[in-house]
Amino acid sequence: MRTTFDRIRQALLFEGLALSILITVGILFLDLSLAGIGVIAVAGSVLATVLNYVYNLIFDLVLQYKTGSTAKSVRARVIHTVGFETAMMLMMLPFVMWWLELPLFQALLFDMSFTLFYLFYTFVFTWAYDLIFPAPATIRAV
C-alpha cells in the first residue's frame, strides 16, 4: 500500500504536468485566453488533486481487499481511469458552463475533450508512476 507522502507526490506530479499541457494546448490550439483556460485548468486541477487522493486510496483499498494486492492489471487500470474521469467530468461540467458561459451541449463537448485527454493521460501517467515509484509489496491477510 502506498504511503501518504507517495500519494501526495503522485497527485502533485500528475496535476502539475497535466496543468502545463492543458494551458499550453488551450492557448495555442483552442484560441482561449490564459484567464479562460487557466481558471478552468486550475479549478479542475485543484478538484482533481483532492479527488485523486481520495479516489486512489479507495480504489487501492478495494483492490487490496478483492485481490490481496494493489498491483493493477490492464483491466483494473482501465476501470480506475474511466471511473476517475467520469467523476471529474460530472463535477466540472457546471463550472465549465458558468465560467466559459457555454450552453450545456457546448460545455459538454468541451468537458468531453478534456476527459478524452485525461483518459489517455491518466492511464499513461499512473502506469509510468507505478514503474518509476513502485508500491511496496502487500501480503493478503488471512
C-alpha positions as CSV (number, residue, x, y, z in Angstrom):
1,M,0.0,0.0,0.0
2,R,1.3,3.5,-0.8
3,T,2.2,6.0,1.9
4,T,0.5,9.3,2.4
5,F,3.7,11.0,1.1
6,D,3.7,8.9,-2.0
7,R,0.0,9.6,-2.7
8,I,0.6,13.4,-2.3
9,R,3.7,13.2,-4.6
10,Q,1.7,11.3,-7.2
11,A,-1.2,13.7,-7.1
12,L,1.0,16.8,-7.4
13,L,3.1,15.4,-10.2
14,F,0.0,14.3,-12.0
15,E,-1.7,17.7,-11.8
16,G,1.4,19.8,-12.4
17,L,2.2,18.0,-15.7
18,A,-1.4,18.0,-16.8
19,L,-1.8,21.7,-16.0
20,S,1.2,22.5,-18.1
21,I,-0.1,20.6,-21.0
22,L,-3.7,21.8,-20.9
23,I,-2.8,25.5,-20.5
24,T,-0.4,25.3,-23.5
25,V,-2.9,23.5,-25.7
26,G,-5.8,25.8,-24.7
27,I,-3.8,28.9,-25.6
28,L,-2.1,27.6,-28.7
29,F,-4.8,25.4,-30.3
30,L,-8.2,26.3,-28.8
31,D,-7.7,30.1,-29.0
32,L,-8.6,30.6,-25.4
33,S,-7.2,33.3,-23.2
34,L,-4.9,32.5,-20.4
35,A,-7.7,33.5,-18.0
36,G,-10.3,31.3,-19.9
37,I,-8.2,28.2,-20.0
38,G,-6.1,28.9,-16.9
39,V,-9.1,29.2,-14.5
40,I,-10.7,26.1,-15.8
41,A,-7.4,24.2,-15.7
42,V,-6.5,25.4,-12.2
43,A,-10.0,24.7,-10.8
44,G,-10.0,21.3,-12.4
45,S,-6.5,20.7,-11.1
46,V,-7.5,21.5,-7.5
47,L,-10.6,19.4,-7.7
48,A,-8.7,16.6,-9.3
49,T,-5.9,16.7,-6.8
50,V,-8.3,16.2,-3.9
51,L,-10.3,13.6,-5.8
52,N,-7.1,11.9,-6.9
53,Y,-6.0,11.3,-3.4
54,V,-9.4,10.1,-2.1
55,Y,-10.3,8.1,-5.3
56,N,-6.8,6.3,-5.4
57,L,-7.0,5.5,-1.7
58,I,-10.5,4.0,-2.0
59,F,-9.6,2.2,-5.2
60,D,-6.4,0.6,-3.7
61,L,-8.3,-0.4,-0.5
62,V,-11.0,-2.1,-2.6
63,L,-8.4,-3.7,-4.9
64,Q,-6.3,-5.0,-2.0
65,Y,-9.5,-6.4,-0.4
66,K,-10.6,-8.2,-3.5
67,T,-7.2,-9.4,-4.8
68,G,-4.8,-9.2,-1.8
69,S,-2.6,-6.7,-3.6
70,T,-2.6,-3.2,-5.0
71,A,-0.9,-4.3,-8.3
72,K,-3.1,-3.2,-11.2
73,S,-3.8,-5.3,-14.2
74,V,-4.6,-3.6,-17.5
75,R,-8.3,-4.3,-16.8
76,A,-8.0,-2.7,-13.3
77,R,-6.2,0.3,-14.8
78,V,-9.0,0.8,-17.4
79,I,-11.7,0.6,-14.7
80,H,-9.6,3.0,-12.5
81,T,-9.2,5.6,-15.3
82,V,-12.8,5.5,-16.6
83,G,-14.2,5.8,-13.1
84,F,-12.0,8.7,-12.1
85,E,-12.6,10.6,-15.3
86,T,-16.3,10.1,-15.2
87,A,-16.4,11.6,-11.7
88,M,-14.3,14.5,-12.8
89,M,-16.4,15.3,-15.8
90,L,-19.6,15.3,-13.8
91,M,-18.1,17.6,-11.2
92,M,-16.6,20.0,-13.7
93,L,-19.5,20.4,-16.1
94,P,-21.4,23.0,-14.2
95,F,-18.3,25.1,-13.6
96,V,-17.3,25.0,-17.3
97,M,-20.8,26.1,-18.3
98,W,-20.7,29.0,-15.9
99,W,-17.1,30.2,-16.4
100,L,-17.0,30.0,-20.2
101,E,-20.7,31.0,-20.5
102,L,-21.4,28.0,-22.6
103,P,-24.7,26.2,-23.1
104,L,-24.9,22.7,-21.8
105,F,-24.1,20.9,-25.2
106,Q,-21.0,23.1,-25.9
107,A,-19.8,22.8,-22.3
108,L,-20.3,19.0,-22.5
109,L,-18.2,18.8,-25.7
110,F,-15.5,21.0,-24.1
111,D,-15.6,18.8,-20.9
112,M,-15.5,15.6,-23.0
113,S,-12.4,16.8,-24.9
114,F,-10.7,17.3,-21.5
115,T,-12.0,13.9,-20.4
116,L,-10.6,12.2,-23.5
117,F,-7.2,13.8,-22.9
118,Y,-7.3,12.7,-19.3
119,L,-8.4,9.2,-20.1
120,F,-5.2,8.7,-22.1
121,Y,-3.1,10.8,-19.8
122,T,-4.3,9.1,-16.6
123,F,-3.6,5.6,-18.0
124,V,-0.1,6.5,-19.2
125,F,0.8,8.6,-16.1
126,T,-0.3,6.1,-13.5
127,W,1.4,3.2,-15.3
128,A,4.7,5.3,-15.6
129,Y,4.4,6.4,-12.0
130,D,4.0,2.7,-10.9
131,L,7.1,1.8,-12.8
132,I,9.2,4.7,-11.5
133,F,7.9,4.6,-7.9
134,P,6.7,1.0,-7.4
135,A,4.3,0.5,-4.5
136,P,5.6,-1.7,-1.7
137,A,4.6,-5.4,-1.9
138,T,1.5,-6.2,0.1
139,I,0.6,-9.5,1.6
140,R,-3.0,-10.7,1.9
141,A,-4.2,-11.0,5.5
142,V,-5.7,-14.4,6.2
